[in-house]
Amino acid sequence: MSIPISSDTSESNYRAVTPTSNPMETNSPSNIMYQTSPEKPLYSSILRELTQQGLSASLELMSLIEPLNSANYSNWSNKIKLALTMRNLDIFLDPEWTSGLGREPENAEGIEFLKNCCKQVYSWIGDCLDQENFDKFYDQDLVFYNPALLWEKIKDHYAASSAENCATIFRKIFSLTMEESNIKENIAELRH
């Protein structure tokens, strides 16, 4: 299976999404060009988007994210997704989408660009890991850097413990009986 990439990036294949006061109305946090023509592949719109915006702006966003450690997975993953979504790079976290990039393409130049984008996103995620997690998840000896697989490894490792922590917290909250006279003590007990 090869991935079709169109080199046709004429304006007629795209529509501009203008921001409103309610970001949910546009399904987008910014002015991003979205493809509307069904016969044109999504890849050409991503190529156009990345070429216009450049990848360097995303690096600035990623540098503001506190490295992943054993205590901040939920917050960390939300910030990573937000930073990538703001630059329309969140598609690189989708395993179905990135799995086809390792195959022989019809448009070698376009595929090479997308592979470089994958490598860049993979590196950004690696930069947002503490040393312990970097050693655990980050594989530097790859032929093809697949950020979606790295994302899945991290998610699989931390999602189970996050769910357990949530269940423990909910059990504590629902079993807690508060007395009006000891509100400070009740809050302190809930925190521990």
N, C-alpha and C positions, 0 to 999 in steps of 0.2 A: 504494500500500500504506500503510495507516495502522497505527499501533502501538496495540494495545489496552491500556489501562491501567485496572485495576479500582480503584474507590475502596473496595471492601470489604476492610477490614484486620482482620477479626475474628480472634480467637485461634485459632479452629478451623482456619484455613488455614495455620498455622505450627506448628513444633515447636521447642522450645529444644534447643540442642546444648550439653551440659555438658562442660567441659574435663576431660581426664584427664591422667595423667602422661605419656602418649604422644600428642602433638598429631596424629600421623598417623592415630590411631584415629577422630578426629572430622572430619578434613579441614578443620579450622578452628583458628586460633590463639586464638580467644576465644569467648565466649558470643554467638553471632549467631543471629538468627531466620532459619530457612530455610523456604522454601515447600515444602509437600508435596503440595498439591492440583494435579493436572495441568490442571484447567480454569482455574485462575487464572494470569495471566501473571507472569513474573519481575519485571516492573516494579513491581508493587504492593509486593512484599517489599522491593525496593530503596528505594522511596519511604518506606516505614515505617521501615526501618533508618536512612536518612539523616536523617529527621525526628527520630527518637528520639535519635540520637547527636550530631547536629549536625556541621557541617563544620569548625568551628573547631579541634577536637582534632587533625584531620589536619594542619592548618597547623603546629602545634607539631612534629610528627614531621618534616615536610618541611624546617623551618628547621634541623634538625640535620644535614642531608645536605650534604656538601661539593659545591660546584658542579662540574658536568661540565667536564672539560678534556680535552686530547688523551691524557692518560695514565691516566685512571681510569674509562673507560666501563663495564667489567664490574662493578666494585664499585658505581659510581653507579647503574646500571640495576637491580641486585639490591636496593639500598636503596630506590629509588623504588617498585619493585614490592612490596616488603615493607611500606612505609609505607601504600601504597594498599590492599593486601590486608588489613592490620590493621583498616581502617575499611570493608571491603567495597566499596571504590571501584575495585578493579582491573578491574571490568567495563568501565570507561570507556576502557581501553586496547585493547579488542576492536573492530576496525574493523567487523565485521559487526553488532555490537550498536549502535554509535553511528551507523552510516550511516542508519538509519531515523528518527533524531530530527529531521532537517531537513524532514521531510514534514508534511503537515497531519494532526493527530492527532484521535482521537475525543474525547479528554479533554485539552483545551487547557491547563488548569491544571496537570495532571500532567506534560505534555510541557514546559511552560515551566519547571517545577521541575527536570526532568532536564537541560534546556538550560543552566540556571544551574549545575547540578552539573558539566556538561561544561566550562563556562567556568572554573569554580573549579579543576578538575583541570588544565586547560590552563595556567592561570596559575601553579599550583604547580610544574608541570614547568618553565615558563619561569623561575621564581624559582631553580630548581636548575641553571641553566646559567651558565657564565662568560660574559663579555661577547662573546667571539668566537663562541661557539656560539649565544648569544642572537641576535646579528645574523644568523647563518647560518640558523637554523631557525624562529625565532619570528615569526609573522605577526600583526601587530596590526590589520590592516584586514579582518578577517573578519566575515561576517554570522553564521556559525555556527562556534563554536569547537569543533573536533573534536580532543580529546586523543589519540585513537587514530592519527590521521594524523600529528600531531606526533611521537608515539612511533615510528611506522614510519619517518619521515624520519630521525630520530636513529639508530635501529637500523640502517637501511640504510647510513648513512654510516660508522658505527663497527664494525659486525659484521664486515665484510670485513677491516679492518685488525686486529681482535682475533684472527680466525682465523689470519691470516698470522703474527702475533706468537706465537701458541701453537705453530704449526708450527715456527717458528724455534727456540723454546725447546726443544721436544721433540727437534729435530735436534741441538741442542747437548748435551742431556742424554745422548742415546743414542750420540753420537760421542765423548763424553768418556771418557778412560781415567784412572782414579784410581790413584795410587800411595799406599801407606800413609804413606810418609815426608813427603809433601807435601799433606796433607789441607787445610790452610789455603789453600794456593795453588790447589788444585783448586776449592775453594768460591769463592774470589775470581774465578777464571776463569769459573765458571758464572754468577756474578752479572753479569758484563759480557757 
